[in-house]
Amino acid sequence: MRLCTLSGELHLVALISIIVGLGLTELAQSVRELIRPGHSVRWDGLPLGWAAFTFLLTILLWWQGFAALENPDATADATADATGDATGEAGPLFLSALLIFLLLYLCCAFALPDPDWERTDSDLERDGSDWEGSSAASGSISEKGISEKSTSGGSTSGQSPPEEDSPGEGTVLRQSGGLRQIGSLKQSGSLKQSGSLRKGVDLEAFYFSAGHRRWFFGLLIAFWIAIGIANQVSSGSGGAVAGGASALLALPIFTDRRWVHWTVVVVMTGGIGWQVVRGILL
């Protein structure tokens, strides 16, 4: 007995289509923010490659949903045989599909940075150490010049020296003025440094940040694990492919080597791209 009627399947496809549309909208908005005029971007190919991967994966998974509608009895019978319950296959099918596409939506949302994304302190130390070192050196030189100028007395040929009865007061006043000037220069320098480092988006810093790699690749691993479990339950196969993809996606979390990241993104995107061409175009 098959309780998952065609009407129920159409409702599921409608819900999945909404989630897929939201995921593609997230990707499109992120790309729009990167290419809009007046927005400074330091480009890098790795996050763009993973954005292309998530786009192709979303399109492929949504397209394959029509196969379930073309032959719904086979899917329902396989699920019933695996679970041993012919009357309750609608619930697991709905929940598994909803979980898979929600994970896919989150992968789309984490693929590219938000417009207000800012680097953390650890990312600034990783990417801006050389700049900060040169800035600190130039700042120390300027501070030294200011302190020499403030403590030298400041007298020239056209100026009278301070009064003899209060030499200490003039020195203190000049020194305090120099200190105030140093403080203002330090504050303005730090603001300029912060603005130059955080203006626009640095795709390389975003991609290699620990938070992004942990969340993005963690969600992709969870997605492939959910796909493997669903395929194993429904058809008894596909677990090995999902396990291999999950192991491959774990590599970018633990290493900063660019050749490892490029290898993973090329392999994964090439495989999904071939599936798209074979399943949709051919």
C-alpha positions in Angstrom: 0.0 0.0 0.0 1.4 3.4 -1.0 0.3 6.3 1.1 2.6 8.9 -0.5 0.2 10.1 -3.1 1.1 12.2 -6.1 -0.3 15.2 -4.4 2.0 14.7 -1.5 5.0 14.3 -3.8 4.1 17.5 -5.6 3.9 19.3 -2.3 7.4 18.0 -1.4 8.8 19.1 -4.7 7.2 22.5 -4.3 8.9 22.8 -0.8 12.2 21.6 -2.2 12.0 24.1 -5.1 11.5 27.0 -2.6 14.6 25.9 -0.6 16.6 25.5 -3.9 15.5 29.0 -5.0 16.6 30.5 -1.7 20.0 28.8 -2.0 20.5 30.1 -5.6 19.4 33.5 -4.5 22.1 33.5 -1.7 24.7 32.7 -4.3 23.5 35.3 -6.8 23.4 38.0 -4.1 26.9 37.2 -3.0 28.2 37.4 -6.6 26.3 40.7 -7.1 27.9 42.2 -4.0 31.4 41.2 -5.2 31.1 42.7 -8.7 29.1 45.8 -7.9 30.8 49.1 -8.8 32.8 50.8 -6.0 33.3 47.6 -4.0 36.9 46.7 -3.4 37.6 43.0 -3.8 40.8 40.9 -3.6 39.9 38.0 -5.8 40.8 34.4 -5.3 39.8 31.4 -7.4 39.2 28.9 -4.6 36.0 30.3 -3.1 34.7 31.0 -6.6 35.4 27.3 -7.5 33.4 26.1 -4.5 30.6 28.5 -5.3 30.5 26.9 -8.8 30.5 23.5 -7.2 27.5 24.3 -4.9 25.6 25.8 -7.8 26.1 22.7 -10.0 25.3 20.4 -7.1 22.0 22.3 -6.3 20.9 22.2 -9.9 21.7 18.5 -10.3 20.0 17.5 -7.1 16.9 19.5 -7.9 16.8 18.1 -11.4 17.1 14.5 -10.1 14.0 15.1 -8.0 11.9 14.7 -11.2 13.1 11.1 -11.5 11.2 10.2 -8.3 8.0 11.6 -9.8 8.6 9.8 -13.0 8.8 6.4 -11.2 7.4 7.0 -7.7 6.4 3.4 -7.1 9.9 2.1 -7.4 11.2 4.6 -4.8 8.4 3.9 -2.4 8.8 0.1 -2.7 12.6 0.4 -2.2 12.0 2.5 0.9 9.4 0.1 2.3 11.7 -2.9 1.7 14.6 -1.2 3.5 12.5 0.0 6.5 10.2 -2.9 6.7 7.2 -0.6 6.9 5.1 -0.1 3.8 2.7 2.4 5.4 5.2 4.8 6.8 7.5 5.5 3.9 6.1 9.0 3.4 7.5 10.4 6.7 11.1 9.3 6.3 11.1 10.3 2.7 9.9 13.8 3.5 12.3 14.3 6.4 15.3 13.0 4.6 14.7 15.2 1.6 14.0 18.2 3.7 17.3 17.7 5.7 19.3 17.2 2.6 18.1 20.4 0.9 18.3 22.4 4.0 22.0 21.4 4.3 22.4 22.3 0.6 20.9 25.7 1.2 23.3 26.4 4.1 26.2 25.3 1.8 25.1 27.9 -0.7 24.8 30.6 2.0 28.4 29.9 3.3 30.1 29.6 -0.1 30.8 33.3 -0.5 31.2 36.1 2.0 28.5 38.5 3.1 28.9 42.2 2.3 29.6 43.1 5.9 32.1 40.2 6.5 35.1 41.3 8.5 38.3 39.4 9.4 38.9 38.3 12.9 42.1 39.2 14.9 43.7 35.9 13.9 43.0 36.5 10.3 44.5 40.0 10.5 47.6 38.6 12.1 47.9 36.0 9.4 47.4 38.4 6.4 48.5 41.8 7.7 51.6 41.0 9.8 54.0 42.5 7.1 51.9 45.6 6.7 51.6 46.1 10.4 55.3 45.7 10.8 56.1 48.4 8.3 53.4 50.6 9.8 54.8 50.2 13.3 58.3 51.0 12.1 57.1 54.2 10.3 55.1 55.1 13.4 58.1 54.7 15.7 60.2 57.0 13.4 57.5 59.7 13.4 57.1 59.4 17.2 60.8 59.8 17.6 60.9 62.9 15.5 58.0 64.4 17.5 59.5 63.6 20.8 62.8 65.2 19.7 61.0 68.3 18.5 59.0 68.6 21.7 61.9 68.1 24.1 64.5 70.2 22.2 63.0 73.4 23.6 61.4 74.5 20.3 63.4 77.8 20.3 64.5 79.4 17.1 66.2 82.6 16.1 63.0 84.5 16.2 61.6 83.2 19.4 62.5 84.0 23.1 63.5 81.2 25.5 61.2 80.3 28.3 61.3 82.4 31.5 64.0 81.5 34.0 61.7 81.3 37.0 59.6 78.5 35.5 61.8 76.3 33.2 60.1 73.1 34.3 56.6 74.4 33.5 57.5 75.1 29.8 59.2 71.8 29.4 56.2 70.0 30.8 53.8 71.9 28.6 55.8 71.2 25.5 56.2 67.5 26.4 52.4 67.2 27.1 51.7 68.8 23.8 54.0 66.4 22.0 52.4 63.5 23.8 48.9 64.6 22.8 50.2 64.9 19.2 51.6 61.4 19.4 48.4 60.0 20.8 46.3 61.7 18.0 48.7 60.3 15.4 48.5 56.8 16.9 44.7 57.0 16.9 44.4 58.2 13.3 47.0 55.7 12.2 45.1 52.8 13.7 41.9 54.0 12.1 43.6 54.3 8.7 45.1 50.8 9.2 41.8 49.3 10.2 40.1 51.0 7.2 42.7 49.8 4.7 42.6 46.3 6.0 38.8 45.9 6.2 37.7 48.0 3.2 36.0 45.7 0.7 36.4 41.9 0.8 39.5 39.8 0.7 38.4 36.4 -0.7 41.6 34.7 0.1 41.4 35.7 3.8 37.7 34.8 3.9 38.3 31.3 2.4 41.3 30.4 4.6 39.7 31.7 7.8 39.2 29.0 10.3 35.5 29.8 10.8 34.6 29.6 7.1 36.4 26.3 6.5 35.0 24.7 9.6 31.4 25.6 8.8 31.4 25.3 5.0 33.2 22.0 4.7 31.5 20.7 7.8 28.1 21.3 6.2 29.3 19.7 2.9 30.4 16.6 4.8 27.1 16.5 6.7 25.3 16.8 3.3 27.2 13.9 1.8 26.6 11.8 4.8 22.9 12.4 4.6 22.9 11.6 0.9 24.8 8.4 1.6 22.3 7.3 4.3 19.3 8.1 2.1 20.7 6.2 -0.8 21.7 3.3 1.3 18.2 3.1 2.8 16.4 3.5 -0.5 18.5 1.5 -2.9 21.2 -0.2 -0.9 24.0 1.6 -2.7 25.8 4.9 -2.9 27.3 4.8 0.6 30.9 4.3 -0.7 30.7 7.3 -3.0 29.3 9.5 -0.2 32.0 8.3 2.2 34.8 9.0 -0.3 33.4 12.5 -0.9 33.2 13.2 2.8 36.8 12.0 3.4 38.0 14.2 0.5 36.1 17.2 1.8 37.7 16.9 5.3 41.2 17.6 3.9 40.7 21.4 3.4 39.7 21.8 7.1 43.0 20.6 8.4 45.5 22.1 5.9 46.3 25.5 4.4 48.2 24.1 1.4 46.7 25.6 -1.7 47.5 22.7 -3.9 45.4 20.4 -1.6 42.5 22.8 -1.8 42.8 23.1 -5.6 43.0 19.4 -6.0 39.8 18.8 -3.9 37.8 21.6 -5.7 38.9 20.4 -9.1 38.0 16.8 -8.4 34.7 17.6 -6.8 33.6 20.2 -9.3 34.7 18.0 -12.2 32.7 15.1 -11.0 29.6 17.1 -10.4 30.0 18.9 -13.7 30.1 15.6 -15.5 27.0 14.4 -13.7 25.2 17.6 -14.7 26.2 17.3 -18.4 25.2 13.6 -18.5 22.0 13.9 -16.5 20.6 17.2 -17.9 22.2 17.9 -21.3 22.7 14.4 -22.7 
